[in-house]
């Protein structure tokens, strides 16, 4: 059986928990597909940035960096809200 590429399989909440814990404690450089960008958010982002985005990806290095810097003020479970933040943010710059 051939395993599908990481960018095709959207992680479930439980799979995301495992990915985040592995990223925080490990040293691998993995990527994960964590969500779909809502159509309204696609339009907002494209209007402001000129790029059409459809998927929300997360790199393990970004997880380590975000949790590793105290001044980022990232709470324990904040990373699990990334998809909601992307889809509801109206102050994109």
N, CA and C atoms as an extended XYZ file, in Angstrom:
279
Properties=species:S:1:pos:R:3:atomname:S:1:resname:S:1:resid:I:1 pbc="F F F"
N         0.845       -1.180        0.000 N   UNK     1
C         0.000        0.000        0.000 CA  UNK     1
C         0.894        1.249        0.000 C   UNK     1
N         0.573        2.182       -0.861 N   UNK     2
C         1.328        3.430       -0.974 CA  UNK     2
C         0.695        4.475       -0.068 C   UNK     2
N         1.527        5.093        0.766 N   UNK     3
C         1.034        6.142        1.662 CA  UNK     3
C         0.839        7.422        0.861 C   UNK     3
N        -0.310        8.078        1.044 N   UNK     4
C        -0.571        9.314        0.307 CA  UNK     4
C         0.326       10.439        0.811 C   UNK     4
N         0.667       11.379       -0.051 N   UNK     5
C         1.520       12.507        0.349 CA  UNK     5
C         0.872       13.317        1.475 C   UNK     5
N         1.710       13.928        2.312 N   UNK     6
C         1.232       14.694        3.474 CA  UNK     6
C         0.282       15.810        3.093 C   UNK     6
N         0.442       16.412        1.916 N   UNK     7
C        -0.361       17.559        1.524 CA  UNK     7
C        -1.724       17.178        0.966 C   UNK     7
N        -2.023       15.904        0.925 N   UNK     8
C        -3.347       15.451        0.467 CA  UNK     8
C        -4.233       15.093        1.655 C   UNK     8
N        -3.638       14.522        2.698 N   UNK     9
C        -4.405       14.079        3.867 CA  UNK     9
C        -4.485       15.189        4.913 C   UNK     9
N        -5.690       15.677        5.156 N   UNK    10
C        -5.901       16.683        6.198 CA  UNK    10
C        -5.931       15.965        7.543 C   UNK    10
N        -5.104       16.448        8.481 N   UNK    11
C        -5.028       15.812        9.791 CA  UNK    11
C        -6.319       15.990       10.584 C   UNK    11
N        -6.678       14.939       11.303 N   UNK    12
C        -7.776       15.045       12.262 CA  UNK    12
C        -7.235       15.773       13.488 C   UNK    12
N        -8.122       16.128       14.407 N   UNK    13
C        -7.678       16.816       15.628 CA  UNK    13
C        -6.682       15.943       16.405 C   UNK    13
N        -6.976       14.656       16.516 N   UNK    14
C        -6.070       13.757       17.234 CA  UNK    14
C        -4.728       13.621       16.525 C   UNK    14
N        -4.742       13.550       15.195 N   UNK    15
C        -3.493       13.477       14.434 CA  UNK    15
C        -2.694       14.771       14.587 C   UNK    15
N        -3.390       15.898       14.651 N   UNK    16
C        -2.714       17.179       14.839 CA  UNK    16
C        -2.051       17.228       16.210 C   UNK    16
N        -2.719       16.713       17.238 N   UNK    17
C        -2.122       16.656       18.577 CA  UNK    17
C        -0.816       15.876       18.555 C   UNK    17
N        -0.821       14.741       17.875 N   UNK    18
C         0.387       13.910       17.773 CA  UNK    18
C         1.470       14.660       17.009 C   UNK    18
N         1.097       15.317       15.903 N   UNK    19
C         2.053       16.068       15.100 CA  UNK    19
C         2.697       17.180       15.928 C   UNK    19
N         1.893       17.919       16.673 N   UNK    20
C         2.399       19.041       17.471 CA  UNK    20
C         3.328       18.533       18.566 C   UNK    20
N         2.943       17.475       19.251 N   UNK    21
C         3.792       16.941       20.322 CA  UNK    21
C         5.118       16.425       19.754 C   UNK    21
N         5.049       15.739       18.633 N   UNK    22
C         6.264       15.240       17.986 CA  UNK    22
C         7.138       16.414       17.527 C   UNK    22
N         6.527       17.454       16.996 N   UNK    23
C         7.272       18.630       16.535 CA  UNK    23
C         7.925       19.362       17.700 C   UNK    23
N         7.227       19.470       18.814 N   UNK    24
C         7.760       20.191       19.979 CA  UNK    24
C         8.934       19.472       20.619 C   UNK    24
N         8.922       18.145       20.578 N   UNK    25
C         9.954       17.372       21.269 CA  UNK    25
C        11.009       16.798       20.340 C   UNK    25
N        10.745       16.806       19.040 N   UNK    26
C        11.677       16.191       18.092 CA  UNK    26
C        12.498       17.204       17.333 C   UNK    26
N        13.208       16.690       16.359 N   UNK    27
C        14.052       17.554       15.538 CA  UNK    27
C        13.795       17.354       14.040 C   UNK    27
N        12.777       16.588       13.697 N   UNK    28
C        12.481       16.357       12.283 CA  UNK    28
C        11.835       17.592       11.671 C   UNK    28
N        11.904       17.686       10.381 N   UNK    29
C        11.287       18.797        9.654 CA  UNK    29
C        10.158       18.247        8.797 C   UNK    29
N         9.011       18.062        9.436 N   UNK    30
C         7.838       17.519        8.765 CA  UNK    30
C         6.842       18.638        8.478 C   UNK    30
N         5.904       18.335        7.601 N   UNK    31
C         4.839       19.274        7.259 CA  UNK    31
C         3.501       18.576        7.421 C   UNK    31
N         2.460       19.356        7.683 N   UNK    32
C         1.126       18.798        7.847 CA  UNK    32
C         0.096       19.708        7.191 C   UNK    32
N        -0.918       19.093        6.625 N   UNK    33
C        -2.071       19.781        6.050 CA  UNK    33
C        -3.119       19.787        7.160 C   UNK    33
N        -3.430       20.987        7.694 N   UNK    34
C        -4.296       21.048        8.876 CA  UNK    34
C        -5.680       21.630        8.617 C   UNK    34
N        -5.935       22.179        7.433 N   UNK    35
C        -7.267       22.712        7.192 CA  UNK    35
C        -7.450       23.355        5.841 C   UNK    35
N        -8.687       23.646        5.538 N   UNK    36
C        -9.085       24.290        4.285 CA  UNK    36
C        -9.403       25.754        4.583 C   UNK    36
N        -8.988       26.639        3.689 N   UNK    37
C        -9.298       28.057        3.828 CA  UNK    37
C       -10.722       28.284        3.305 C   UNK    37
N       -11.550       28.902        4.127 N   UNK    38
C       -12.935       29.196        3.745 CA  UNK    38
C       -12.963       30.170        2.570 C   UNK    38
N       -13.988       30.098        1.749 N   UNK    39
C       -14.054       30.924        0.536 CA  UNK    39
C       -13.985       32.420        0.839 C   UNK    39
N       -14.634       32.869        1.914 N   UNK    40
C       -14.572       34.295        2.273 CA  UNK    40
C       -13.140       34.689        2.636 C   UNK    40
N       -12.432       33.807        3.345 N   UNK    41
C       -11.040       34.080        3.708 CA  UNK    41
C       -10.143       34.054        2.474 C   UNK    41
N       -10.424       33.169        1.544 N   UNK    42
C        -9.658       33.116        0.290 CA  UNK    42
C        -9.752       34.466       -0.411 C   UNK    42
N       -10.944       35.023       -0.479 N   UNK    43
C       -11.156       36.314       -1.140 CA  UNK    43
C       -10.448       37.444       -0.405 C   UNK    43
N       -10.533       37.472        0.926 N   UNK    44
C        -9.849       38.514        1.715 CA  UNK    44
C        -8.338       38.450        1.528 C   UNK    44
N        -7.782       37.255        1.616 N   UNK    45
C        -6.336       37.085        1.490 CA  UNK    45
C        -5.872       37.445        0.087 C   UNK    45
N        -6.604       36.994       -0.918 N   UNK    46
C        -6.223       37.285       -2.300 CA  UNK    46
C        -6.292       38.789       -2.586 C   UNK    46
N        -7.303       39.460       -2.056 N   UNK    47
C        -7.441       40.902       -2.276 CA  UNK    47
C        -6.284       41.678       -1.650 C   UNK    47
N        -5.830       41.240       -0.503 N   UNK    48
C        -4.774       41.962        0.207 CA  UNK    48
C        -3.362       41.529       -0.170 C   UNK    48
N        -3.193       40.259       -0.463 N   UNK    49
C        -1.837       39.733       -0.699 CA  UNK    49
C        -1.566       39.355       -2.148 C   UNK    49
N        -2.630       39.262       -2.937 N   UNK    50
C        -2.460       38.882       -4.332 CA  UNK    50
C        -2.216       37.402       -4.544 C   UNK    50
N        -2.386       36.587       -3.522 N   UNK    51
C        -2.173       35.142       -3.616 CA  UNK    51
C        -3.455       34.407       -3.284 C   UNK    51
N        -3.754       33.385       -4.081 N   UNK    52
C        -4.914       32.559       -3.795 CA  UNK    52
C        -4.452       31.357       -2.974 C   UNK    52
N        -5.000       31.223       -1.789 N   UNK    53
C        -4.650       30.121       -0.900 CA  UNK    53
C        -5.874       29.238       -0.696 C   UNK    53
N        -5.631       27.959       -0.571 N   UNK    54
C        -6.734       27.028       -0.388 CA  UNK    54
C        -6.552       26.105        0.806 C   UNK    54
N        -5.289       25.807        1.140 N   UNK    55
C        -5.008       24.881        2.228 CA  UNK    55
C        -4.152       25.568        3.283 C   UNK    55
N        -4.302       25.105        4.514 N   UNK    56
C        -3.496       25.618        5.612 CA  UNK    56
C        -2.504       24.523        5.994 C   UNK    56
N        -1.243       24.860        5.866 N   UNK    57
C        -0.172       23.912        6.144 CA  UNK    57
C         0.564       24.345        7.408 C   UNK    57
N         1.183       23.388        8.084 N   UNK    58
C         1.936       23.668        9.293 CA  UNK    58
C         3.249       22.894        9.226 C   UNK    58
N         4.343       23.590        9.448 N   UNK    59
C         5.666       22.969        9.453 CA  UNK    59
C         6.092       22.699       10.891 C   UNK    59
N         6.733       21.560       11.107 N   UNK    60
C         7.155       21.219       12.468 CA  UNK    60
C         8.165       22.230       13.009 C   UNK    60
N         9.000       22.769       12.151 N   UNK    61
C         9.949       23.791       12.593 CA  UNK    61
C         9.241       25.039       13.097 C   UNK    61
N         8.125       25.384       12.479 N   UNK    62
C         7.337       26.540       12.922 CA  UNK    62
C         6.716       26.275       14.291 C   UNK    62
N         6.315       25.035       14.523 N   UNK    63
C         5.756       24.671       15.827 CA  UNK    63
C         6.828       24.827       16.899 C   UNK    63
N         8.022       24.249       16.653 N   UNK    64
C         9.119       24.368       17.618 CA  UNK    64
C         9.469       25.824       17.885 C   UNK    64
N         9.560       26.604       16.824 N   UNK    65
C         9.912       28.022       16.963 CA  UNK    65
C         8.842       28.766       17.773 C   UNK    65
N         7.580       28.543       17.436 N   UNK    66
C         6.495       29.257       18.100 CA  UNK    66
C         6.425       28.956       19.589 C   UNK    66
N         6.552       27.699       19.944 N   UNK    67
C         6.487       27.330       21.352 CA  UNK    67
C         7.809       27.593       22.075 C   UNK    67
N         8.886       27.686       21.332 N   UNK    68
C        10.199       27.869       21.938 CA  UNK    68
C        10.526       29.296       22.320 C   UNK    68
N         9.752       30.244       21.871 N   UNK    69
C        10.008       31.661       22.156 CA  UNK    69
C         8.939       32.191       23.095 C   UNK    69
N         9.331       32.533       24.300 N   UNK    70
C         8.388       33.004       25.311 CA  UNK    70
C         7.627       34.239       24.837 C   UNK    70
N         8.303       35.122       24.111 N   UNK    71
C         7.661       36.362       23.684 CA  UNK    71
C         6.571       36.164       22.628 C   UNK    71
N         6.420       34.962       22.102 N   UNK    72
C         5.314       34.710       21.172 CA  UNK    72
C         3.982       34.575       21.900 C   UNK    72
N         4.054       34.347       23.203 N   UNK    73
C         2.862       34.249       24.055 CA  UNK    73
C         1.863       33.204       23.558 C   UNK    73
N         2.363       32.110       23.009 N   UNK    74
C         1.515       31.042       22.493 CA  UNK    74
C         1.122       30.121       23.627 C   UNK    74
N        -0.182       30.033       23.885 N   UNK    75
C        -0.675       29.141       24.927 CA  UNK    75
C        -0.606       27.696       24.481 C   UNK    75
N        -0.743       26.787       25.432 N   UNK    76
C        -0.601       25.356       25.168 CA  UNK    76
C        -1.468       24.866       24.010 C   UNK    76
N        -2.706       25.321       23.940 N   UNK    77
C        -3.634       24.825       22.922 CA  UNK    77
C        -3.898       25.811       21.783 C   UNK    77
N        -3.229       26.943       21.770 N   UNK    78
C        -3.482       27.961       20.745 CA  UNK    78
C        -3.284       27.442       19.326 C   UNK    78
N        -2.324       26.583       19.128 N   UNK    79
C        -2.014       26.103       17.789 CA  UNK    79
C        -3.187       25.328       17.178 C   UNK    79
N        -4.050       24.788       18.028 N   UNK    80
C        -5.198       24.024       17.538 CA  UNK    80
C        -6.318       24.926       17.011 C   UNK    80
N        -6.131       26.248       17.115 N   UNK    81
C        -7.117       27.212       16.625 CA  UNK    81
C        -6.645       27.921       15.352 C   UNK    81
N        -5.508       27.518       14.803 N   UNK    82
C        -4.949       28.190       13.626 CA  UNK    82
C        -5.929       28.261       12.467 C   UNK    82
N        -6.624       27.168       12.185 N   UNK    83
C        -7.560       27.142       11.048 CA  UNK    83
C        -8.672       28.161       11.270 C   UNK    83
N        -9.221       28.206       12.476 N   UNK    84
C       -10.279       29.181       12.785 CA  UNK    84
C        -9.768       30.611       12.641 C   UNK    84
N        -8.555       30.860       13.098 N   UNK    85
C        -7.972       32.203       13.003 CA  UNK    85
C        -7.814       32.615       11.544 C   UNK    85
N        -7.274       31.737       10.724 N   UNK    86
C        -7.102       32.052        9.305 CA  UNK    86
C        -8.453       32.333        8.655 C   UNK    86
N        -9.447       31.557        8.984 N   UNK    87
C       -10.749       31.685        8.337 CA  UNK    87
C       -11.598       32.844        8.850 C   UNK    87
N       -11.259       33.397       10.008 N   UNK    88
C       -12.081       34.486       10.548 CA  UNK    88
C       -11.361       35.820       10.662 C   UNK    88
N       -10.060       35.839       10.469 N   UNK    89
C        -9.294       37.085       10.618 CA  UNK    89
C        -9.735       38.115        9.585 C   UNK    89
N        -9.954       39.330       10.059 N   UNK    90
C       -10.332       40.409        9.139 CA  UNK    90
C        -9.287       41.523        9.104 C   UNK    90
N        -8.256       41.393        9.911 N   UNK    91
C        -7.220       42.433        9.953 CA  UNK    91
C        -5.916       41.944        9.322 C   UNK    91
N        -6.039       41.318        8.188 N   UNK    92
C        -4.891       40.777        7.462 CA  UNK    92
C        -4.090       41.929        6.855 C   UNK    92
N        -2.772       41.860        6.993 N   UNK    93
C        -1.903       42.877        6.406 CA  UNK    93
C        -0.787       42.213        5.640 C   UNK    93
